[in-house]
Amino acid sequence: MKRDDGRPLDHATRVVSAGRRAEWTQGIVNPPVWRASTILYDSVAELRGRVNDTHHRLFYGRRGTPTQWALADALTELEPGAEGTFLYCSGVAALAAALLSVLSPGDELLLVDSAYDPTRSLATGLLKRMGIGTRFYDPLIGGGIAELIGEDTRAILMESPGSLTMEVQDVPAIVAAAKARGVTTLIDNTWATPLLFPAIAHGVDLTILACTKYVVGHSDAMLGSVTAAPGHFARLRDTSFQLGQVASADDCWLGSRGLRTMAMRLKQHEASALKIARWLAEQPQVARVLHPALPGHPGHEVFLRDFKGASGLFSFVLEGGDDAARSALIDGLELFGIGYSWGGFESLALPVDPQRYRSVTTRDDAGPVVRLQIGLEDPDDLIADLAAGLDRFERAKA
């Protein structure tokens, strides 16, 4: 659907309307929860006739119901040029299925050195046991990745911005180098979502979301997705079926509900996080703020060129101190929870040690690192909480 002037609908409109087929909603605003394992047929002939045509048709619960299809279709609609989306029980399950759909024993994966730790564990664990090799690369390598592509390289996995330290990758340059050699490209696009970085439109073959984060938006469901460019969906779907992957109808319903407000939530996450990041950059206890939208951040120019905005996750480096002083800062926070994940309505603070998760790049931070998820609270209240935390850090450091 387009506007009268031919322009595509704004993403705020698309997240509200996408995936709401009349045959699935049946007049209800939100597609209902269709829970199913066994599907009943009127005849043996109907049962046999359905075997080879299960896409968007009830066949067996593992193949999905309108509840799952509605969310999958919505996520596909948010990625211009995409062929289809498959849903998973978590973001890590989505990453695993995506990689297994393109890699075989003897193949090599190029994996960004700033990747999410479970992604690294998948590469150095399961993939290694399967005889699939992994080489890590500098997140800022850009088109230079062409020099790393070898005879056995079959896939390049990106994550932009990178986990913990938020380096922004030059995705178009990496994609161009990969396409020249027939290498499949994948990206963990959870930080930006397709609203801020439409990965398929930038040439990526498979784009992965931990829908647990911004899609669900309320920290109450585990969910993942992979959206495929044309020519890549059939193998992804077949691999996922063979692995027995299925996301529960209840969690998909929560994902569809959360999706409807994601555009508005992202705007607030962005505004609040930027206000707090800029405030932190002025504090004497802070050596550096790691936020892609701030000038001087690694890949900032690429961020301005390729991204439509920022989300609510970033990190900052403390000026000196140790883990005990960092813990004093975090433990006393009143409005920030201490916990993994992000993308919900609540703010979180987490101690992180990036160098533990690096293979080919090194970091020389002035002090410990804290990662913040900025939720939907008033940013001035969060700043006051952080100010008290920085005071505790300063006293503990002394």
C-alpha positions as CSV (number, residue, x, y, z in Angstrom):
1,M,0.0,0.0,0.0
2,K,1.2,3.5,-0.9
3,R,0.0,7.1,-0.4
4,D,-1.8,8.9,-3.2
5,D,1.4,10.6,-4.3
6,G,3.1,7.2,-4.7
7,R,5.3,7.4,-1.7
8,P,5.4,4.4,0.7
9,L,3.6,4.6,4.0
10,D,5.6,5.9,6.9
11,H,7.0,3.1,9.2
12,A,4.8,4.4,12.1
13,T,1.8,3.5,9.9
14,R,3.2,0.2,8.7
15,V,3.8,-1.2,12.2
16,V,0.1,-0.6,12.9
17,S,-1.3,-2.0,9.7
18,A,1.2,-4.8,8.7
19,G,0.2,-8.4,9.0
20,R,-3.5,-7.8,9.7
21,R,-5.1,-9.8,7.0
22,A,-8.9,-9.8,7.2
23,E,-9.0,-13.6,7.1
24,W,-6.8,-13.7,10.2
25,T,-8.3,-10.9,12.2
26,Q,-12.0,-11.7,11.2
27,G,-13.0,-8.2,12.3
28,I,-11.0,-8.2,15.5
29,V,-8.4,-5.4,15.8
30,N,-5.7,-7.7,17.1
31,P,-5.3,-11.2,15.5
32,P,-6.5,-13.7,18.2
33,V,-4.3,-16.4,19.7
34,W,-4.6,-19.6,17.7
35,R,-3.1,-22.4,19.8
36,A,-2.8,-25.7,18.0
37,S,-0.9,-28.9,17.7
38,T,-3.3,-31.3,15.8
39,I,-5.2,-29.9,12.9
40,L,-8.3,-31.9,11.8
41,Y,-9.2,-32.6,8.2
42,D,-12.6,-33.6,6.7
43,S,-11.1,-36.4,4.6
44,V,-8.0,-38.4,3.9
45,A,-7.8,-36.7,0.5
46,E,-7.8,-33.3,2.1
47,L,-5.0,-34.4,4.5
48,R,-2.9,-35.7,1.7
49,G,-3.5,-32.7,-0.5
50,R,-2.3,-30.3,2.2
51,V,1.2,-31.9,2.6
52,N,2.8,-30.0,-0.2
53,D,1.1,-26.6,0.4
54,T,1.5,-25.6,4.1
55,H,2.4,-22.0,3.7
56,H,-0.3,-19.9,5.4
57,R,-2.5,-23.0,5.5
58,L,-3.2,-25.0,8.7
59,F,-1.4,-28.3,8.5
60,Y,0.2,-29.1,11.9
61,G,0.8,-26.8,14.8
62,R,4.5,-26.7,14.3
63,R,3.9,-25.2,10.8
64,G,2.1,-22.3,12.4
65,T,-1.3,-20.7,12.8
66,P,-2.6,-17.2,11.8
67,T,-1.2,-15.9,15.1
68,Q,2.4,-16.7,13.9
69,W,1.7,-15.8,10.3
70,A,0.4,-12.4,11.2
71,L,3.6,-11.4,13.0
72,A,5.9,-13.0,10.4
73,D,4.1,-11.2,7.6
74,A,4.3,-7.9,9.5
75,L,8.0,-8.2,9.9
76,T,8.4,-9.0,6.2
77,E,6.4,-5.9,5.3
78,L,8.8,-3.8,7.4
79,E,11.7,-4.9,5.3
80,P,11.3,-3.6,1.8
81,G,12.3,-6.2,-0.8
82,A,12.2,-9.1,1.6
83,E,10.7,-12.5,0.6
84,G,9.6,-13.9,4.0
85,T,10.2,-14.2,7.7
86,F,10.4,-17.2,10.0
87,L,9.9,-17.0,13.8
88,Y,11.8,-18.6,16.6
89,C,11.6,-19.1,20.4
90,S,14.5,-16.7,21.0
91,G,17.0,-14.5,19.3
92,V,19.7,-17.0,19.8
93,A,17.6,-19.7,18.1
94,A,17.1,-17.3,15.2
95,L,20.8,-16.8,14.9
96,A,21.5,-20.5,15.0
97,A,18.9,-21.4,12.3
98,A,20.0,-18.6,10.0
99,L,23.7,-19.8,10.2
100,L,22.8,-23.4,9.8
101,S,20.7,-22.6,6.7
102,V,23.8,-21.3,4.9
103,L,26.8,-23.2,6.4
104,S,27.9,-26.8,6.0
105,P,30.9,-28.8,7.3
106,G,34.1,-27.4,5.8
107,D,32.7,-23.9,5.3
108,E,34.0,-20.8,7.0
109,L,32.2,-18.0,8.7
110,L,33.5,-14.5,9.1
111,L,32.2,-13.1,12.3
112,V,32.5,-9.5,13.6
113,D,34.6,-9.3,16.7
114,S,32.1,-7.1,18.5
115,A,29.3,-9.7,18.2
116,Y,26.9,-10.7,21.0
117,D,28.6,-13.3,23.3
118,P,26.0,-16.1,22.6
119,T,26.7,-15.6,18.9
120,R,30.5,-16.1,19.6
121,S,29.7,-19.2,21.7
122,L,27.6,-20.6,18.9
123,A,30.4,-20.1,16.4
124,T,33.2,-21.5,18.7
125,G,30.9,-24.3,20.1
126,L,28.3,-25.9,17.9
127,L,29.6,-24.7,14.5
128,K,33.1,-25.8,15.4
129,R,31.9,-29.2,16.4
130,M,30.2,-29.5,13.0
131,G,33.5,-28.7,11.2
132,I,32.6,-25.1,10.4
133,G,35.4,-22.7,10.9
134,T,35.1,-19.1,12.2
135,R,37.4,-16.2,11.7
136,F,36.8,-12.9,13.6
137,Y,37.2,-9.5,11.9
138,D,37.5,-5.9,13.0
139,P,34.1,-4.3,13.1
140,L,35.5,-1.2,11.3
141,I,37.0,-3.2,8.4
142,G,34.5,-2.0,5.8
143,G,35.3,-3.0,2.3
144,G,38.7,-4.3,3.5
145,I,36.9,-7.5,4.4
146,A,37.4,-8.6,0.7
147,E,41.0,-9.5,1.7
148,L,39.7,-11.9,4.3
149,I,37.3,-13.8,2.1
150,G,38.8,-17.2,1.3
151,E,37.9,-20.2,-0.9
152,D,35.9,-21.7,2.0
153,T,34.1,-18.5,3.2
154,R,30.4,-19.0,2.8
155,A,28.9,-16.4,5.1
156,I,29.7,-13.0,6.8
157,L,27.8,-12.2,10.0
158,M,27.6,-8.6,11.0
159,E,26.2,-6.8,14.1
160,S,25.8,-3.1,13.8
161,P,26.1,-1.4,16.2
162,G,28.2,-4.0,18.0
163,S,27.3,-5.5,21.3
164,L,28.6,-3.6,24.3
165,T,30.8,-1.1,22.5
166,M,28.5,0.0,19.7
167,E,30.9,0.2,16.7
168,V,29.0,0.9,13.5
169,Q,29.9,-1.3,10.5
170,D,29.9,-0.2,6.9
171,V,27.3,-2.7,5.9
172,P,27.0,-1.6,2.2
173,A,30.7,-2.0,1.7
174,I,30.8,-5.4,3.3
175,V,27.8,-6.5,1.3
176,A,29.4,-5.4,-1.9
177,A,32.6,-7.4,-1.2
178,A,30.5,-10.4,-0.3
179,K,28.3,-10.3,-3.4
180,A,31.4,-10.1,-5.6
181,R,32.5,-13.4,-4.2
182,G,29.1,-15.1,-3.9
183,V,29.2,-15.0,0.0
184,T,25.9,-14.8,2.0
185,T,25.6,-11.9,4.4
186,L,23.7,-11.9,7.7
187,I,23.2,-9.2,10.3
188,D,22.0,-9.1,13.8
189,N,19.8,-5.9,13.5
190,T,18.2,-6.0,16.9
191,W,19.6,-2.6,18.0
192,A,18.1,-0.7,15.1
193,T,15.2,-2.9,13.9
194,P,14.1,-2.5,10.3
195,L,12.6,0.9,11.2
196,L,16.0,2.5,11.8
197,F,18.1,0.3,9.4
198,P,16.2,-1.6,6.7
199,A,18.8,-4.3,6.2
200,I,17.3,-6.1,3.2
201,A,17.2,-2.8,1.3
202,H,20.9,-2.4,2.1
203,G,21.6,-5.7,0.3
204,V,21.8,-8.0,3.3
205,D,20.6,-11.6,2.6
206,L,19.3,-12.5,6.1
207,T,18.5,-10.1,8.9
208,I,18.0,-11.3,12.4
209,L,16.1,-9.8,15.3
210,A,15.9,-10.8,19.0
211,C,12.2,-9.8,19.0
212,T,12.4,-10.2,22.8
213,K,13.7,-6.6,22.7
214,Y,12.0,-3.8,20.8
215,V,9.3,-5.9,19.0
216,V,7.9,-7.3,22.2
217,G,8.9,-4.2,24.1
218,H,7.6,-5.2,27.6
219,S,10.2,-7.8,28.8
220,D,7.7,-10.5,29.1
221,A,8.3,-12.9,26.1
222,M,11.2,-14.7,24.4
223,L,11.0,-14.4,20.6
224,G,13.3,-14.2,17.5
225,S,13.0,-13.7,13.8
226,V,14.9,-14.1,10.6
227,T,13.8,-12.2,7.5
228,A,15.2,-13.3,4.1
229,A,15.9,-11.6,0.9
230,P,14.6,-13.2,-2.3
231,G,16.3,-16.6,-3.0
232,H,17.1,-17.3,0.7
233,F,13.8,-17.9,2.4
234,A,13.1,-21.5,1.1
235,R,16.4,-22.8,2.6
236,L,15.8,-20.9,5.8
237,R,12.3,-22.3,6.1
238,D,13.4,-25.9,5.3
239,T,16.2,-25.7,7.8
240,S,14.0,-24.4,10.5
241,F,11.3,-27.1,9.9
242,Q,14.0,-29.7,10.0
243,L,15.2,-28.3,13.4
244,G,11.7,-28.4,14.7
245,Q,11.7,-24.7,15.3
246,V,8.5,-23.0,16.3
247,A,7.6,-19.9,18.3
248,S,4.6,-20.2,20.6
249,A,1.3,-18.6,19.6
250,D,1.1,-16.7,22.9
251,D,4.6,-15.2,22.5
252,C,3.9,-14.3,18.9
253,W,0.7,-12.6,20.0
254,L,2.7,-10.5,22.5
255,G,5.1,-9.7,19.7
256,S,2.3,-8.5,17.4
257,R,0.8,-6.4,20.2
258,G,4.2,-4.8,21.0
259,L,5.0,-4.2,17.3
260,R,2.1,-1.8,17.0
261,T,3.7,0.7,19.3
262,M,7.3,0.1,18.4
263,A,7.8,3.2,16.2
264,M,6.6,5.5,19.0
265,R,8.6,3.7,21.7
266,L,11.7,3.9,19.6
267,K,11.3,7.7,19.3
268,Q,11.2,8.0,23.0
269,H,14.0,5.6,23.6
270,E,16.1,7.6,21.2
271,A,15.3,11.0,22.6
272,S,15.9,10.0,26.2
273,A,19.0,8.0,25.5
274,L,20.6,10.9,23.6
275,K,19.8,13.4,26.3
276,I,21.4,11.1,28.9
277,A,24.4,10.2,26.7
278,R,25.1,13.9,26.2
279,W,24.8,14.6,29.9
280,L,27.1,11.7,30.7
281,A,29.7,13.0,28.2
282,E,30.1,16.1,30.3
283,Q,30.6,14.4,33.7
284,P,34.2,14.2,35.1
285,Q,33.7,10.6,36.2
286,V,33.0,9.5,32.6
287,A,36.0,9.0,30.3
288,R,33.9,8.2,27.2
289,V,30.4,7.6,26.0
290,L,29.9,4.9,23.5
291,H,26.8,6.0,21.4
292,P,26.7,5.8,17.6
293,A,24.9,9.2,17.3
294,L,27.7,11.1,19.1
295,P,30.4,12.7,17.0
296,G,33.7,10.9,17.3
297,H,32.2,7.5,17.9
298,P,33.7,4.7,15.8
299,G,31.6,4.6,12.6
300,H,29.7,7.8,13.4
301,E,29.8,8.9,9.8
302,V,28.4,5.6,8.6
303,F,25.7,5.9,11.2
304,L,24.7,9.3,9.8
305,R,24.7,8.0,6.3
306,D,22.8,4.7,6.8
307,F,20.6,4.9,9.9
308,K,17.3,6.7,10.3
309,G,17.7,7.1,14.0
310,A,19.1,5.6,17.2
311,S,17.6,3.3,19.9
312,G,18.0,3.3,23.6
313,L,21.0,1.1,24.2
314,F,24.5,2.5,24.7
315,S,27.5,2.2,27.0
316,F,29.9,4.5,28.8
317,V,33.5,4.1,30.1
318,L,34.3,5.3,33.6
319,E,37.3,7.4,34.4
320,G,39.5,5.1,36.4
321,G,38.2,3.0,39.2
322,D,37.7,-0.7,39.5
323,D,34.9,-3.3,39.5
324,A,34.0,-2.5,43.2
325,A,33.6,1.2,42.4
326,R,31.5,0.4,39.3
327,S,29.3,-1.9,41.5
328,A,28.8,0.9,44.0
329,L,27.5,3.0,41.1
330,I,25.1,0.4,39.9
331,D,24.0,-1.2,43.1
332,G,22.5,2.0,44.5
333,L,20.5,3.0,41.4
334,E,16.9,3.3,42.2
335,L,15.3,3.6,38.7
336,F,17.6,1.2,36.8
337,G,17.2,-2.5,37.2
338,I,20.2,-4.8,37.1
339,G,19.6,-7.5,34.5
340,Y,20.3,-8.9,31.0
341,S,18.3,-8.0,27.9
342,W,17.0,-4.6,26.9
343,G,14.4,-3.0,24.7
344,G,11.6,-3.0,27.3
345,F,9.9,0.0,28.9
346,E,12.2,-0.1,32.0
347,S,15.7,1.2,32.3
348,L,18.6,-1.2,33.0
349,A,22.3,-0.9,34.0
350,L,24.8,-3.7,33.5
351,P,28.5,-4.0,34.2
352,V,30.2,-5.2,31.0
353,D,33.8,-6.1,30.2
354,P,34.2,-5.9,26.5
355,Q,37.8,-7.2,26.2
356,R,36.7,-10.6,27.5
357,Y,34.7,-11.0,24.2
358,R,37.4,-10.0,21.7
359,S,39.6,-12.1,19.5
360,V,41.3,-9.8,17.0
361,T,40.8,-6.3,18.4
362,T,41.9,-4.8,21.7
363,R,40.5,-2.1,23.9
364,D,42.3,0.3,26.1
365,D,39.5,1.8,28.2
366,A,40.3,4.2,31.0
367,G,38.1,2.3,33.4
368,P,35.3,-0.1,33.8
369,V,32.4,0.0,31.3
370,V,28.6,0.2,32.1
371,R,25.9,-0.5,29.6
372,L,22.6,1.3,29.9
373,Q,19.2,0.5,28.5
374,I,17.2,3.7,28.6
375,G,13.5,3.0,29.1
376,L,10.5,5.1,29.0
377,E,10.9,6.9,32.3
378,D,11.4,10.7,32.5
379,P,15.0,11.2,31.4
380,D,15.6,13.9,34.0
381,D,14.7,11.4,36.7
382,L,17.1,9.0,35.2
383,I,19.8,11.6,35.1
384,A,19.4,12.4,38.8
385,D,19.7,8.7,39.6
386,L,22.9,8.4,37.5
387,A,24.3,11.6,39.1
388,A,23.9,10.0,42.6
389,G,25.5,6.9,41.2
390,L,28.5,8.8,39.8
391,D,29.0,10.4,43.2
392,R,29.0,6.9,44.8
393,F,31.6,5.8,42.2
394,E,33.8,8.8,43.0
395,R,33.7,8.0,46.7
396,A,34.3,4.3,46.2
397,K,37.2,5.0,43.8
398,A,38.9,7.1,46.4
